[in-house]
Amino acid sequence: MSELLARSRDALVAAGITGPHRSHSRHNVIGKIRAIIEGDTDDTFGISGLEKYSAGEVLDFVSQLMGSFNDVDAHEGYDLIDPDKTVAGIVAAAERLRAWARRGDRLFLGTGHPTGMLECYIRIADAYRGAGGKVVRLREDENLAMARGRHAEVRYVGSVGCLADWGALRHTHSSAAMEALLDGGAWPDAVLADHGFAGAALERDIPTIAIMDINDPALAVAWAERKDVAIVPLDDNRPPRSYEPMWTIFEHVLEGEDV
């Protein structure tokens, strides 16, 4: 491992982005797994066919990506995201972005966690454009009419899409916003996103880089089914500046430097 990656790994662990998980308990993770196989519409992220798996199978998919626990009957405590898997996921995602950028692919970025991932995605979007890629803003300034009688739109901050309700950016797991974007016009060539923004893209077989927290098991199923997805396993709602080591790796790779 290079000095940059080793330093970034240590910083990401210190910030709680990888390593011992600080946000979601084992009980929460198991609950999310049971929810998706029972068809909970938010936690499925718009991905179909999840009901055919057992809780144990889904947990195994999560564990392969995270390096976490593998006992569906264990409910106490918190679990671990393997820092080496996080760093490897970041590097693989950055290399994939570099290939897309060199082709001039049209990339959509979206987050359901504007309080966590937004600044990181903005930095990556800037680096992607610098490497020759195009960043798209789908259906900007349109009322998506996702819920009857309620205004909803995707607002772009630094070219990153976030669900908004007039003056407020919203935390969301739902795929509804991304589905509305994709139903309303031309699709991007590729997507970098989390939650339902990633899930809805994968459901339509759009090549996707998905940021996956330990309690986002629907994305693990998409990966296990060999959908066109690169997974980056990490805690997706830490303080925004904590992700600087992550976006620094993306910047180095997109600039063509060795990491």
VEXPASE-266240 format. One record per atom (N, C-alpha, C): x, y, z. Coordinates in steps of 0.02 Angstrom, whole numbers, padded with zeros to 5 digits, always signed. Layout:
BEGIN
XYZ/...
//
This chain:
BEGIN
+00043-00060+00000/+00000+00000+00000/+00044+00062+00000/+00028+00110-00043/+00069+00171-00048/+00061+00214+00014/+00106+00262+00020/+00103+00308+00078/+00037+00346+00078/+00013+00370+00019/-00050+00406+00015/-00108+00363+00039/-00112+00301+00016/-00167+00258+00035/-00163+00239+00109/-00103+00227+00134/-00096+00210+00205/-00117+00269+00249/-00096+00328+00230/-00115+00388+00268/-00191+00400+00264/-00219+00390+00205/-00291+00399+00196/-00330+00348+00237/-00306+00286+00236/-00339+00233+00275/-00342+00251+00348/-00286+00273+00376/-00284+00291+00447/-00331+00350+00462/-00333+00399+00417/-00376+00457+00428/-00449+00438+00424/-00467+00394+00379/-00537+00373+00372/-00560+00333+00433/-00515+00292+00461/-00531+00255+00522/-00540+00305+00580/-00494+00352+00586/-00498+00401+00641/-00562+00442+00638/-00587+00454+00577/-00648+00493+00569/-00712+00452+00576/-00705+00386+00584/-00764+00343+00591/-00798+00328+00525/-00765+00341+00470/-00794+00326+00405/-00787+00252+00388/-00735+00221+00412/-00725+00149+00407/-00696+00125+00472/-00688+00059+00479/-00667+00031+00543/-00727+00020+00588/-00718+00024+00654/-00775+00014+00700/-00831+00062+00684/-00890+00036+00672/-00946+00077+00650/-00976+00116+00709/-00991+00180+00697/-01015+00224+00751/-01088+00243+00744/-01119+00226+00688/-01186+00253+00674/-01242+00202+00680/-01232+00142+00655/-01286+00093+00650/-01269+00030+00689/-01313+00012+00734/-01302-00048+00775/-01315-00111+00734/-01291-00167+00761/-01305-00232+00730/-01380-00244+00725/-01417-00224+00777/-01490-00231+00776/-01520-00193+00716/-01495-00133+00703/-01519-00094+00647/-01504-00129+00581/-01444-00155+00573/-01425-00188+00511/-01469-00248+00498/-01479-00290+00549/-01521-00349+00540/-01593-00328+00523/-01617-00275+00555/-01684-00250+00540/-01691-00228+00468/-01640-00195+00441/-01642-00173+00371/-01642-00233+00324/-01605-00284+00340/-01604-00344+00298/-01673-00376+00297/-01704-00382+00354/-01771-00412+00356/-01821-00367+00320/-01812-00302+00324/-01858-00255+00290/-01856-00263+00215/-01795-00271+00186/-01793-00275+00113/-01822-00340+00086/-01814-00394+00123/-01843-00457+00098/-01918-00459+00110/-01943-00414+00152/-02015-00407+00161/-02045-00353+00116/-02003-00319+00076/-02027-00271+00027/-02035-00200+00051/-02000-00179+00104/-02004-00110+00126/-01981-00064+00068/-02023-00017+00048/-02011+00019-00014/-01952+00067-00008/-01938+00095+00050/-01881+00140+00056/-01815+00101+00057/-01812+00049+00096/-01748+00014+00105/-01729-00030+00046/-01776-00045+00000/-01758-00082-00060/-01721-00038-00110/-01725+00029-00102/-01691+00076-00147/-01714+00068-00219/-01774+00041-00230/-01800+00033-00297/-01775-00030-00333/-01739-00073-00298/-01711-00134-00328/-01762-00190-00319/-01778-00225-00372/-01830-00277-00369/-01798-00346-00356/-01841-00394-00338/-01820-00463-00330/-01786-00480-00265/-01787-00435-00216/-01751-00447-00154/-01785-00501-00111/-01849-00510-00122/-01887-00556-00079/-01868-00629-00088/-01831-00644-00141/-01814-00714-00153/-01754-00738-00111/-01723-00692-00075/-01665-00709-00034/-01685-00718+00039/-01647-00760+00074/-01655-00766+00146/-01614-00711+00181/-01630-00699+00244/-01592-00649+00282/-01518-00670+00286/-01506-00734+00294/-01437-00759+00298/-01398-00747+00234/-01431-00757+00177/-01398-00745+00113/-01379-00672+00104/-01426-00628+00121/-01412-00556+00114/-01356-00535+00161/-01358-00561+00222/-01305-00545+00270/-01237-00567+00244/-01235-00624+00211/-01172-00648+00182/-01147-00600+00128/-01193-00573+00086/-01173-00525+00035/-01143-00462+00068/-01177-00438+00120/-01153-00379+00156/-01084-00392+00185/-01075-00450+00215/-01012-00467+00247/-00955-00473+00196/-00970-00498+00137/-00918-00502+00085/-00892-00433+00066/-00937-00384+00065/-00918-00316+00046/-00887-00277+00104/-00911-00290+00164/-00892-00250+00221/-00838-00283+00264/-00835-00350+00261/-00792-00385+00308/-00821-00384+00378/-00887-00383+00383/-00921-00376+00448/-00947-00444+00472/-00993-00443+00517/-01017-00504+00550/-01056-00549+00503/-01067-00611+00523/-01103-00659+00480/-01152-00702+00519/-01181-00674+00571/-01229-00712+00611/-01295-00674+00613/-01346-00699+00578/-01409-00663+00572/-01447-00661+00638/-01428-00703+00686/-01461-00704+00751/-01425-00661+00803/-01370-00629+00783/-01334-00585+00829/-01361-00514+00824/-01381-00485+00880/-01414-00421+00879/-01380-00368+00921/-01328-00385+00957/-01298-00338+01004/-01237-00303+00975/-01226-00241+00996/-01164-00206+00980/-01162-00176+00911/-01102-00159+00891/-01088-00128+00826/-01038-00171+00789/-01034-00159+00724/-00990-00201+00683/-00936-00160+00650/-00895-00194+00611/-00835-00165+00583/-00840-00165+00507/-00822-00108+00476/-00809-00106+00405/-00733-00113+00397/-00712-00160+00357/-00641-00172+00347/-00610-00112+00311/-00564-00076+00343/-00534-00017+00310/-00501-00032+00244/-00471-00092+00237/-00439-00109+00174/-00490-00117+00118/-00549-00142+00135/-00602-00147+00085/-00627-00077+00064/-00630-00032+00112/-00650+00037+00096/-00600+00069+00049/-00537+00065+00065/-00485+00096+00023/-00484+00064-00046/-00488-00002-00048/-00489-00037-00113/-00549-00016-00154/-00607-00007-00121/-00667+00014-00156/-00660+00085-00184/-00629+00129-00146/-00618+00198-00168/-00573+00199-00230/-00518+00161-00227/-00471+00160-00283/-00505+00132-00346/-00541+00075-00338/-00574+00045-00395/-00626+00092-00426/-00663+00127-00383/-00713+00174-00407/-00680+00232-00444/-00626+00257-00416/-00590+00313-00448/-00563+00293-00516/-00536+00232-00521/-00510+00208-00585/-00567+00200-00636/-00624+00180-00612/-00681+00174-00658/-00704+00243-00682/-00706+00291-00636/-00723+00359-00656/-00673+00386-00707/-00610+00372-00697/-00558+00396-00744/-00571+00368-00814/-00589+00305-00818/-00604+00275-00884/-00665+00308-00915/-00717+00321-00875/-00776+00355-00902/-00759+00425-00925/-00719+00460-00885/-00702+00529-00902/-00664+00532-00968/-00618+00486-00977/-00578+00486-01039/-00620+00473-01100/-00677+00439-01091/-00723+00430-01147/-00771+00489-01155/-00770+00535-01106/-00817+00591-01108/-00887+00572-01088/-00894+00519-01047/-00960+00496-01026/-00996+00548-00984/-01062+00548-00988/-01105+00593-00952/-01122+00561-00884/-01099+00593-00830/-01106+00566-00762/-01158+00605-00723/-01203+00569-00690/-01250+00599-00642/-01226+00581-00572/-01227+00631-00528/-01211+00619-00457/-01271+00638-00415/-01288+00595-00367/-01345+00610-00323/-01336+00580-00255/-01360+00615-00204/-01354+00589-00136/-01418+00598-00096/-01434+00547-00058/-01488+00551-00009/-01463+00572+00059/-01398+00585+00064/-01367+00607+00127/-01330+00673+00117/-01367+00728+00104/-01333+00792+00092/-01293+00816+00152/-01309+00794+00212/-01270+00814+00271/-01206+00775+00279/-01197+00722+00238/-01137+00682+00242/-01095+00685+00180/-01124+00663+00123/-01084+00650+00063/-01079+00708+00015/-01117+00761+00024/-01123+00812-00028/-01056+00844-00046/-01017+00867+00003/-00954+00900-00014/-00907+00852-00050/-00905+00790-00029/-00862+00741-00062/-00882+00732-00135/-00947+00726-00148/-00970+00718-00217/-00954+00780-00259/-00960+00839-00230/-00943+00900-00267/-00870+00899-00288/-00827+00880-00243/-00755+00876-00259/-00742+00825-00314/-00776+00768-00310/-00767+00717-00361/-00794+00741-00429/-00851+00775-00428/-00879+00802-00491/-00830+00850-00524/-00800+00893-00485/-00751+00941-00512/-00691+00904-00543/-00667+00853-00508/-00609+00815-00533/-00629+00776-00596/-00690+00751-00599/-00714+00714-00657/-00715+00759-00719/-00741+00819-00710/-00741+00866-00766/-00669+00883-00787/-00625+00891-00738/-00556+00906-00754/-00521+00851-00793/-00546+00789-00785/-00517+00732-00821/-00549+00722-00889/-00596+00765-00908/-00627+00761-00975/-00698+00736-00976/-00726+00719-00918/-00794+00694-00916/-00846+00750-00916/-00908+00732-00926/-00964+00779-00924/-01009+00762-00865/-01032+00812-00828/-01078+00803-00772/-01145+00831-00792/-01198+00791-00783/-01265+00812-00805/-01310+00827-00746/-01357+00872-00757/-01407+00890-00708/-01475+00876-00739/-01505+00820-00721/-01567+00797-00751/-01627+00835-00723/-01671+00859-00766/-01735+00890-00748/-01727+00945-00695/-01677+00986-00704/-01664+01040-00657/-01722+01089-00656/-01742+01111-00596/-01795+01161-00585/-01865+01135-00601/-01874+01069-00608/-01940+01042-00621/-01972+01015-00557/-02037+01025-00550/-02075+00993-00497/-02087+00921-00518/-02060+00874-00480/-02063+00804-00498/-02130+00771-00482/-02172+00806-00443/-02239+00781-00427/-02237+00709-00402/-02191+00695-00356/-02183+00627-00330/-02237+00610-00279/-02262+00659-00244/-02314+00647-00194/-02371+00696-00207/-02431+00671-00204/-02489+00712-00220/-02494+00772-00173/-02498+00831-00203/-02506+00892-00164/-02444+00916-00130/-02386+00886-00144/-02324+00906-00111/-02270+00922-00163/-02240+00979-00157/-02187+00998-00203/-02124+00958-00188/-02093+00931-00240/-02029+00896-00233/-01989+00907-00296/-01926+00920-00288/-01882+00929-00345/-01813+00905-00325/-01770+00898-00375/-01699+00884-00362/-01662+00949-00373/-01631+00973-00320/-01589+01033-00323/-01517+01012-00331/-01481+01047-00373/-01411+01031-00387/-01366+01081-00351/-01325+01054-00306/-01276+01094-00269/-01207+01071-00293/-01171+01115-00328/-01107+01094-00357/-01116+01036-00405/-01172+01035-00441/-01189+00984-00491/-01209+00917-00461/-01219+00914-00396/-01241+00852-00362/-01315+00857-00345/-01354+00808-00367/-01425+00809-00356/-01445+00789-00285/-01490+00827-00255/-01517+00812-00188/-01593+00823-00190/-01629+00780-00157/-01701+00791-00151/-01714+00853-00110/-01759+00896-00134/-01774+00959-00100/-01849+00970-00096/-01869+01004-00043/-01939+01025-00034/-01937+01100-00024/-01938+01136-00079/-01928+01209-00080/-01861+01227-00049/-01860+01251+00013/-01798+01278+00041/-01754+01229+00077/-01774+01165+00081/-01736+01117+00122/-01713+01057+00080/-01650+01039+00088/-01626+00976+00061/-01647+00920+00109/-01665+00863+00081/-01694+00810+00122/-01652+00747+00121/-01648+00717+00179/-01620+00649+00185/-01672+00601+00158/-01651+00556+00113/-01699+00508+00086/-01665+00443+00068/-01699+00388+00080/-01679+00322+00055/-01718+00304-00008/-01773+00338-00020/-01820+00320-00073/-01788+00325-00142/-01811+00283-00187/-01790+00286-00257/-01834+00332-00299/-01887+00360-00269/-01937+00396-00308/-01908+00455-00347/-01863+00493-00316/-01835+00551-00351/-01795+00530-00412/-01753+00480-00405/-01713+00458-00462/-01757+00426-00515/-01807+00389-00495/-01853+00360-00544/-01887+00415-00584/-01908+00469-00550/-01939+00525-00586/-01891+00558-00634/-01828+00566-00614/-01778+00595-00659/-01768+00552-00721/-01763+00487-00711/-01749+00442-00767/-01811+00432-00811/-01870+00436-00782/-01931+00429-00821/-01944+00490-00865/-01911+00546-00849/-01928+00609-00882/-01884+00630-00939/-01835+00589-00958/-01791+00611-01012/-01733+00565-01023/-01681+00592-01056/-01622+00552-01073/-01585+00529-01011/-01558+00469-01013/-01521+00442-00957/-01448+00462-00961/-01415+00466-00904/-01342+00477-00905/-01307+00413-00927/-01243+00419-00945/-01204+00359-00962/-01184+00321-00900/-01178+00356-00843/-01154+00325-00781/-01178+00366-00722/-01176+00335-00663/-01202+00366-00602/-01153+00354-00545/-01145+00405-00503/-01111+00399-00438/-01161+00423-00386/-01181+00378-00341/-01237+00396-00297/-01240+00349-00238/-01289+00361-00194/-01304+00318-00138/-01379+00308-00133/-01400+00266-00086/-01471+00255-00072/-01512+00244-00136/-01572+00273-00138/-01616+00261-00195/-01592+00291-00260/-01548+00342-00257/-01519+00369-00318/-01478+00314-00353/-01440+00276-00314/-01401+00221-00342/-01446+00163-00362/-01493+00145-00318/-01535+00087-00331/-01577+00093-00393/-01608+00152-00404/-01649+00162-00464/-01607+00158-00527/-01545+00182-00525/-01501+00176-00582/-01484+00103-00596/-01469+00066-00544/-01453-00005-00553/-01512-00045-00579/-01571-00027-00558/-01631-00062-00582/-01639-00054-00657/-01611+00000-00684/-01614+00013-00757/-01549-00004-00791/-01506-00040-00757/-01443-00064-00785/-01396-00008-00808/-01398+00048-00773/-01351+00102-00787/-01287+00089-00746/-01228+00090-00777/-01167+00079-00739/-01162+00128-00680/-01148+00102-00621/-01155+00141-00560/-01098+00129-00512/-01074+00182-00482/-01032+00178-00422/-01078+00194-00363/-01083+00148-00316/-01130+00155-00261/-01092+00160-00195/-01105+00213-00158/-01080+00219-00090/-01128+00180-00045/-01101+00133-00007/-01144+00087+00031/-01124+00087+00105/-01172+00106+00147/-01162+00100+00219/-01178+00029+00241/-01162+00014+00303/-01169-00054+00328/-01242-00076+00332/-01288-00029+00333/-01359-00046+00337/-01396-00031+00272/-01361-00038+00215/-01390-00029+00149/-01388-00096+00111/-01421-00148+00135/-01411-00215+00107/-01437-00224+00036/-01484-00183+00014/-01510-00190-00054/-01453-00183-00105/-01406-00138-00091/-01350-00128-00137/-01305-00189-00139/-01299-00224-00083/-01260-00285-00081/-01291-00339-00124/-01357-00342-00125/-01391-00391-00168/-01379-00375-00242/-01383-00311-00260/-01370-00291-00329/-01299-00312-00350/-01251-00303-00305/-01182-00323-00318/-01178-00399-00326/-01211-00437-00282/-01208-00510-00284/-01240-00536-00348/-01288-00500-00375/-01321-00520-00437/-01281-00497-00499/-01222-00470-00487/-01176-00450-00540/-01204-00394-00584/-01243-00350-00552/-01261-00289-00588/-01199-00247-00598/-01203-00199-00644/-01144-00159-00662/-01133-00106-00609/-01104-00128-00552/-01096-00083-00495/-01028-00094-00462/-00997-00039-00444/-00937-00039-00401/-00958-00012-00333/-00947-00050-00281/-00968-00032-00214/-00910+00000-00175/-00924+00056-00142/-00876+00085-00095/-00907+00080-00025/-00882+00035+00018/-00913+00025+00084/-00887+00075+00135/-00933+00113+00165/-00913+00162+00215/-00974+00190+00251/-00963+00225+00306/-01016+00261+00341/-01031+00324+00300/-01093+00331+00277/-01110+00384+00229/-01137+00448+00261/-01132+00454+00327/-01159+00515+00358/-01116+00539+00416/-01051+00542+00404/-01006+00574+00450/-01000+00649+00432/-00969+00690+00473/-00961+00761+00456/-00928+00769+00388/-00953+00813+00345/-00931+00816+00275/-00856+00820+00265/-00822+00860+00305/-00751+00870+00295/-00711+00806+00309/-00741+00759+00346/-00707+00697+00363/-00690+00656+00301/-00724+00669+00246/-00714+00629+00185/-00656+00655+00142/-00620+00705+00166/-00566+00733+00125/-00515+00680+00103/-00495+00632+00145/-00448+00581+00120/-00477+00541+00062/-00542+00532+00062/-00574+00495+00008/-00573+00535-00057/-00594+00598-00054/-00596+00636-00117/-00525+00652-00141/-00476+00653-00097/-00407+00662-00118/-00383+00604-00162/-00402+00543-00143/-00385+00485-00184/-00418+00491-00253/-00482+00508-00254/-00516+00518-00318/-00480+00570-00361/-00461+00625-00330/-00428+00678-00367/-00361+00654-00397/-00322+00618-00358/-00258+00593-00382/-00268+00546-00442/-00315+00499-00435/-00326+00451-00489/-00353+00485-00551/-00400+00532-00543/-00429+00566-00601/-00378+00611-00635/-00328+00634-00598/-00274+00673-00627/-00221+00630-00661/-00231+00563-00657/-00185+00518-00690/-00125+00499-00649/-00126+00514-00584/-00069+00499-00541/-00075+00428-00512/-00018+00400-00495/-00016+00335-00462/-00034+00343-00388/-00073+00296-00361/-00088+00296-00290/-00064+00232-00257/
//
